[in-house]
């Protein structure tokens, strides 16, 4: 298997090549997550000699954190440990507003490890304009499709290998 998936609040392994899947998380059962498609795309594109570890802030089997702080702390640690932080923001103010994502992007954009994906056909693409502007100012790659965002994230992972 070329992908190792680490779910929210599971131990964060040391070393290896890693990507964190940042972006809005569905809060309702009738709203599908975008992360399975991202994981499939990462698996299709990853050609490294070792497995790629993918951190997802979603919970295994849908079991949410008992304590909010536990989730926040895990996400902060996992983003800091990741070689690349892939932001995919299919913004929908009604079902996936992504307000926490805005803050996380602001924290991660200056690190050189962030990649921003903003689909122009999402319900509220105008709400991503500011993030795109910040990304351009900071040299963060900006992409419009999930496959292209994954490609950019994997380029960031490979660039981190040489550091």
SEDRENGU-970542 format. One line per 8 residues: their letters; for each residue x, y, z of C-alpha. Coordinates in steps of 0.5 Angstrom, whole numbers, always signed. Example, Ala and Ser with C-alpha at 12.3 -4.5 7.8 and 13.67 -1.06 7.14 Angstrom:
BEGIN
AS> +25,-9,+16 | +27,-2,+14
//
This chain:
BEGIN
XXXXXXXX> +0,+0,+0 | +3,+7,-2 | -1,+11,+3 | -2,+10,+11 | -8,+14,+13 | -8,+17,+20 | -14,+19,+23 | -16,+25,+28
XXXXXXXX> -13,+24,+35 | -9,+18,+33 | -1,+18,+34 | +3,+22,+29 | +9,+18,+27 | +15,+21,+27 | +19,+21,+20 | +17,+19,+13
XXXXXXXX> +14,+24,+8 | +7,+27,+10 | +1,+31,+8 | -4,+34,+12 | -11,+35,+9 | -14,+41,+11 | -20,+44,+9 | -28,+44,+11
XXXXXXXX> -30,+38,+15 | -38,+36,+14 | -42,+37,+20 | -48,+33,+17 | -49,+26,+15 | -52,+28,+8 | -46,+32,+6 | -40,+28,+3
XXXXXXXX> -33,+29,+5 | -28,+31,+0 | -23,+28,+3 | -24,+20,+0 | -23,+23,-7 | -16,+27,-4 | -14,+20,-1 | -15,+17,-8
XXXXXXXX> -12,+22,-12 | -6,+22,-7 | -5,+14,-8 | -6,+15,-15 | +0,+20,-16 | +5,+18,-10 | +11,+15,-13 | +16,+15,-7
XXXXXXXX> +20,+9,-5 | +16,+9,+2 | +9,+10,+4 | +6,+17,+4 | +3,+18,+11 | -4,+22,+10 | -6,+26,+16 | -14,+27,+16
XXXXXXXX> -18,+31,+21 | -24,+27,+21 | -25,+21,+26 | -24,+14,+24 | -31,+11,+24 | -34,+18,+25 | -33,+18,+33 | -32,+25,+34
XXXXXXXX> -27,+28,+40 | -30,+28,+47 | -26,+34,+48 | -26,+40,+43 | -19,+42,+45 | -16,+34,+44 | -18,+35,+37 | -15,+42,+36
XXXXXXXX> -9,+40,+39 | -8,+34,+35 | -10,+38,+28 | -4,+43,+30 | +1,+38,+32 | -1,+34,+25 | +0,+40,+21 | +6,+42,+24
XXXXXXXX> +9,+35,+23 | +7,+35,+15 | +11,+36,+10 | +6,+39,+6 | -1,+42,+8 | -6,+41,+3 | -12,+46,+3 | -18,+44,-1
XXXXXXXX> -24,+49,+0 | -30,+47,-4 | -33,+53,+0 | -41,+53,+2 | -43,+57,+7 | -49,+53,+8 | -46,+46,+9 | -38,+47,+10
XXXXXXXX> -37,+55,+11 | -29,+53,+13 | -28,+59,+18 | -23,+55,+22 | -20,+53,+15 | -19,+61,+14 | -15,+61,+21 | -11,+55,+19
XXXXXXXX> -9,+58,+12 | -7,+64,+16 | -2,+60,+20 | +0,+55,+15 | +1,+60,+9 | +8,+63,+11 | +11,+56,+13 | +13,+54,+5
XXXXXXXX> +9,+48,+6 | +2,+50,+4 | -2,+49,-2 | -9,+52,-4 | -14,+49,-8 | -20,+53,-9 | -25,+50,-14 | -29,+56,-18
XXXXXXXX> -35,+52,-19 | -36,+51,-11 | -43,+54,-8 | -39,+60,-5 | -32,+61,-9 | -32,+69,-8 | -31,+67,+0 | -24,+64,-2
XXXXXXXX> -22,+71,-6 | -18,+73,+0 | -15,+67,+1 | -12,+67,-6 | -10,+74,-5 | -6,+72,+1 | -3,+66,-2 | -1,+70,-9
XXXXXXXX> +3,+75,-4 | +6,+69,+0 | +8,+65,-6 | +3,+59,-4 | +1,+55,-10 | -6,+56,-12 | -10,+51,-16 | -17,+50,-18
XXXXXXXX> -18,+42,-19 | -17,+37,-13 | -12,+33,-18 | -8,+39,-19 | -8,+41,-12 | -5,+34,-10 | +0,+35,-15 | +3,+41,-12
XXXXXXXX> +2,+38,-5 | +7,+32,-7 | +12,+37,-11 | +12,+41,-4 | +13,+34,+0 | +19,+32,-5 | +22,+39,-4 | +22,+38,+3
XXX> +26,+32,+2 | +32,+36,+0 | +31,+41,+6
//
